[in-house]
Amino acid sequence: MIDAPHLGTESLDRREWLRLGAAGAAALGLPACAAWNEGDESSDAPPPLQAPAGVEDAEWEGVRAHFLVEPGVAYLNNASIGMPPRQVVDAVAAGYRAMAELPARGRSDLSARIAERVVPGLARLFSIETDELTLTRNASEALHLQSVGVAMGPGDEVLITTQEHPAGRRPWEFRQAREGIRVNEVFIPSPLPDDEEILSRFADAITPRTRAVAFCHVTRGGHRYPVQAICRLARDRGLVSLVDGAQAVGQFAIDVTELGCDAYSVSLHKWMLAPAGTGFLFVRRDARDRIRTAFAPDATPGRPQFDPPGTTAFPVRAAIGSAVDFVATLGLEAVEARCRFLSDYLKARLADLPGVTPLSGARALSAPGSTIFEKEGLDAVAAVEAIETLASAHIDEHQRDGHNAIRVSTHVYNTTAQVDRFVEALARTTG
Ligand SMILES: Cc1ncc(COP(=O)(O)O)c(C=O)c1O
């Protein structure tokens, strides 16, 4: 197996490079150059990817074989940064090789793939139009673009919630400092109350100066807001609705158009398994009069030009297509069911541990893959390191929203045995 962080000519011998080149070119849909076709000996290639019929570990073994995770590691921190499967890693490497061999041709081939495969593939997966989608480096960039794009003047207000990620909050604070807009924050409790209470908290916080509402689809702690209902409320009050989808995409099927938001910002390098440095911004076609580009002076609603200008990481963007293929082959419904199976298993194991307080809500209020909880007397930050040392299990802390919590985020390739190992290490960790 190739260890992804070591991809590079220093650590790969020539045969390995040749094999990677052919596989990677195939993953990118690019014609492999002659040199790459020599010695294509993929003896360690995983079995062809197939959608498993059920949710049990044994049924997902073939899928697991597509990942390059270091042996012995239980990677349970997928909400932080995802693990690209081998075909994505190969596609990135092949793209950089193409650019190294003949840069202008590499750029042109990769740009064609991005326009013809990547953008249409993403648009199909999320039920939006291709011209409503702008690729970005991450969700933070998309969140900044959507926030600075809303026409607002001094004294106008944006309504955000207390559970926003800094990437969703800071663009508004920037506008507050620079332009004198007001950031109005509504308190949303964690664990989440029911939809009715969330909606009435939003409704009560809207003032005559409110122009926009900006909030998460899924929070960092894995809480799932009733997006459609909040967007309906915003529309009824004449407000722009802007959603942070960084933690939502890739965990379950989403029809972004049906959500009814005006803008939606996405990370592709978490649950979608795309390479690091990928995301996109959706701006609804008929919202282009209220959300405008930060770049082009000659932009119009018909030609909105949201794209940040300049040269981008073509190989990384082109490889998004391999991640979309991977996830689409599995099916997002199957991904959701598998993630839910693992987090249900984790929750059941935690229920047997003394001193553990679960903080994730019921199914409708929680994402399938992320689980948060507190353990009496345990400092969450210290526990992250202790559990990594004890069990090679990688988790994250959630010391926010009033909690001293641990976050465990399980993706399809994790196993119940890894969850067991984590829970056993947690049971032995104190202080
Ligand atoms: C809810 C939420 N929004 C935004 C972000 C930022 O995502 P990115 O790293 O893609 O900019 C994160 C990252 O963890 C997040 O959890």
The ligand as an SDF file (V2000), in Angstrom:
LIG
                    3D

 16 16  0  0  0  0  0  0  0  0999 V2000
  -19.3410   23.7500   10.2700 C   0  0  0  0  0  0  0  0  0  0  0  0
  -18.0590   24.0770    9.5670 C   0  0  0  0  0  0  0  0  0  0  0  0
  -18.0290   25.1040    8.7030 N   0  0  0  0  0  0  0  0  0  0  0  0
  -16.9110   25.4330    8.0380 C   0  0  0  0  0  0  0  0  0  0  0  0
  -15.7510   24.7270    8.2070 C   0  0  0  0  0  0  0  0  0  0  0  0
  -14.5240   25.1270    7.4540 C   0  0  0  0  0  0  0  0  0  0  0  0
  -14.2810   24.1860    6.4380 O   0  0  0  0  0  0  0  0  0  0  0  0
  -13.0160   24.3050    5.4960 P   0  0  0  0  0  0  0  0  0  0  0  0
  -11.8670   23.7610    6.2650 O   0  0  0  0  0  0  0  0  0  0  0  0
  -13.3620   23.4860    4.2980 O   0  0  0  0  0  0  0  0  0  0  0  0
  -12.8320   25.7260    5.1570 O   0  0  0  0  0  0  0  0  0  0  0  0
  -15.7300   23.6390    9.0910 C   0  0  0  0  0  0  0  0  0  0  0  0
  -14.4890   22.8750    9.3050 C   0  0  0  0  0  0  0  0  0  0  0  0
  -14.3570   22.0550   10.1740 O   0  0  0  0  0  0  0  0  0  0  0  0
  -16.9150   23.3090    9.7880 C   0  0  0  0  0  0  0  0  0  0  0  0
  -16.9510   22.2860   10.6460 O   0  0  0  0  0  0  0  0  0  0  0  0
  1  2  1  0
  2  3  1  0
  2 15  2  0
  3  4  2  0
  4  5  1  0
  5  6  1  0
  5 12  2  0
  6  7  1  0
  7  8  1  0
  8  9  2  0
  8 10  1  0
  8 11  1  0
 12 13  1  0
 12 15  1  0
 13 14  2  0
 15 16  1  0
M  END
$$$$
